[in-house]
Amino acid sequence: MLHVSKKALWLTLPFPPSELNPNRSRGLHWSQRSRVTRDYREEVAWYAYAYCNHGKNGKTQMLRAPVKAVVTFVVPDRRPRDMDNLLASLKAAWDGLVDARILEGDDASRFAVERSEIRYEKGQRYVEVSLEESTDG
């Protein structure tokens, strides 16, 4: 699901594959990790592009930098999770949003995760992302 307004975008993404978690990918061959990264990046890009509010002439409405993100990881159980690793596993998602022309870039001068949290919902596993153009220059 994706909702777009003039200065903000809210979307629900599939949970990143476990192979993208830094602690779980140590034993993977680089080509396996590369394939999983590419596939998740493309999935997010196509999902965002397909459901995005396209402007005149079919052009995507890009959020202007700087953009702040709020990320909520929805998980099916209450076991402890490392937020740093969860956020690192979203790198391919940010790249996918750049590919879909939602974000100008994901470097520190144009994009930052302002807040992140974990929410328990039995049987559910997805990521909620809110992106908003920052009024801070």
C-alpha positions, 0 to 999 in steps of 0.5 A: 500500500502506498499513499502520496501527498505533495510533501510526504509519502507513506508506504508498506514494504515487504520485510527485507530478506534475512540474507540482508541482515549483516549478522546473517549474511556473513557465511553467504557467498558474495554472489548470493548476497548480491543476487538477494540485494538486487532482487529486493532493490528491484522489488521495492523500486517496481512496487514504489514506481507502480503505486506512486502518484505520477505527475504530469506526463507520467513523471514520478513526483520526487520528494525534494531533499532533504528527506526524513524517514520514519521506519516501523518494522512490524514483526510476528513475535516478541523476540529481541532484535537489533535495530542497527541490523534491521536498518542496515538491511534496508539499504537496498530498499533506499536504493530502490526508492532512488531507482524509482525516482522517489528520492533524489539520493540516499546520501547523508546530505539528502536523506536520513532516518529520523526515527525507527521502531519495532512493533509486534503484530502476531503473524505479520511481517512488513516494514512501514516507511514514512518519507517527508520533505524536511523544512530544515535546509 
